Amino acid sequence: MRKARAVLVSAVMVLGLSVTAGAAAPAQATTAQAARLAGVFKDYSECQRIGSHGVAQGWWDSYSCQWEGRYRYYFLYA
């Protein structure tokens, strides 16, 4: 079950990146380049926790958790 979940999360990340990159408008392209995908989470609270931890550790200055309904996951952009 653990391997299947890891494969599923990896597949969702790849699909999310390819769909986002393919559908990005020129105005969004500069914004998308500034923020990178830092994680994919099932729960909003987990996304917020890791985002806050990254700020505290100095890994990034800010973050946002965005729900992707078609994948049913929260994407952490930092």
PyMOL commands that set and color helices and strands:
alter all, ss='L'
color gray80, all
select helices_A, chain A and resi 2-23+26-34+44-57
alter helices_A, ss='H'
color red, helices_A
select strands_A, chain A and resi 37-41+64-68+73-77
alter strands_A, ss='S'
color yellow, strands_A
deselect
rebuild
show_as cartoon
